[in-house]
Amino acid sequence: MEGKRIVTLIGSGQAKVGTVFIHKGAGSKCSECEYSKVCVHNIEPGRIYEIVGVRDKILFCKQYETEMKVVEVMNAKIPSSLPSKQAITGAIVVFNAPECKNEGCERYELCFPLGLKDGDRCEVVEVTETFQCPLEVSRKKAFLRLAPVS
């Protein structure tokens, strides 16, 4: 399933197809800007996006005094881990981080990935490997993408 494309703005220096970024939310000056609806309010803070298209249009951000390019973004593929039973390419799953407090675990970042929250509806885009979690649970490394709400 291909995700939906969202039109937004990004600094000209970052406007390259394939660039992945986490949206930090609106800056202190953004509420006064005529472009804020397309620049910061149509993408969600804390989510990770990938630039999939760059348009020729350049706008000047008066608030931060920089050139902005119009780009098309999609929710990025996020490396994560899933219980083996859920890790099926193409499946739609509800992401929930495991009950674990072992921050020293080498797989901790996969189990608690940036950009995903408990309850997120995700598509399993790719499954790459199986591993045994220290909690005696079989898990798989999988790439997830937020799925559109149906």
Secondary structure, DSSP 8 states (H G I E B T S, - for coil): -----EEEEEEGGG--TT-EEE-----TTGGG-TTHHHHTSSS-TT-EEEEEEEEEEEEEETTTTEEEEEEEEEE--EEEEEEGGG--TT-EEE----S---TTSTTHHHHS-TT--TT-EEEEEEEEEEEE-TTS-EEEEEEEEE----
